[in-house]
Structure formats: C-alpha cells, structure tokens
C-alpha cells in the first residue's frame, strides 16, 4: 500500500464524495434525503467560505475524505450556512 495522498476536492469529485458521505451517514445512522445531501456537498465544494473537503487517496483510489466546515453542516443539510 502506498502512502496516503491528499488533494483538495473540486466539483469533479462530487459523485465520489457523495458515495463516501452516504456510507458514513449509513454507518452513523444519519438520515438525510440523498438529493439534499448531494446539494450540501456541492455547495461546500463551490463556496470556500463554508469550508473545504480533501480526498484521501492510496494507490490512486479514493479511500476517505476530510471535511472542514465553517458554520456549515453536510449532515444537517446546510443548517447554519454562512450567508
């Protein structure tokens, strides 16, 4: 296994991130409409005032992510958004 690499996520990573966030939500028993979840991720990717997301890769495969949210929530569907 190669060392982990991190790259700042962009809108082209939306589907990969949505899949990983959905798995995390299932694990944590977080119920959120899939369309709202995807919209919350997209908004975070599109507006760096809300935070950042990094993709963690190993052997050129996405294996995880880190989301840093500033007054924003993916889990609650954009609750507390910076306006």
SVG drawing of the C-alpha trace seen along z (x, -y; Angstrom):
<svg xmlns="http://www.w3.org/2000/svg" viewBox="-35 -36 39 38">
<polyline fill="none" stroke="black" stroke-width="0.4" points="0.0,0.0 1.4,-3.4 1.4,-6.4 -1.9,-8.3 -2.1,-11.4 -4.5,-14.3 -5.9,-16.6 -8.4,-19.4 -11.7,-18.3 -13.4,-20.1 -16.8,-19.8 -15.5,-16.9 -15.2,-14.9 -18.9,-15.3 -20.0,-11.8 -17.1,-10.1 -17.7,-12.3 -21.4,-11.7 -20.8,-8.0 -18.4,-8.2 -20.6,-10.6 -23.6,-8.3 -21.6,-5.3 -20.6,-7.5 -24.2,-8.5 -25.3,-4.9 -22.7,-3.9 -23.7,-6.8 -27.4,-6.2 -27.8,-9.8 -31.0,-10.1 -30.8,-12.7 -32.6,-12.9 -30.0,-11.9 -30.7,-15.0 -30.2,-17.3 -27.0,-15.5 -25.6,-15.9 -26.6,-19.6 -25.0,-20.2 -21.7,-18.6 -21.8,-20.6 -22.4,-23.9 -19.4,-23.2 -17.3,-22.4 -18.5,-25.6 -18.1,-28.1 -14.8,-28.1 -16.2,-30.5 -18.1,-27.4 -15.0,-25.2 -13.1,-22.7 -13.1,-19.0 -10.0,-16.9 -10.0,-13.5 -7.6,-10.9 -6.1,-8.6 -4.0,-5.5 -2.8,-3.7 -4.7,-6.3 -8.0,-5.2 -10.2,-7.4 -10.2,-5.8 -11.6,-8.6 -12.2,-12.3 -11.8,-15.2 -14.4,-17.9 -13.7,-21.1 -16.9,-23.1 -17.1,-26.7 -20.6,-27.4 -22.0,-24.8 -23.2,-21.2 -23.4,-18.4 -25.2,-16.1 -28.0,-18.5 -28.4,-19.6 -26.8,-23.0 -28.0,-24.1 -26.2,-27.0 -25.0,-28.2 -22.9,-31.3 -25.0,-33.7"/>
</svg>
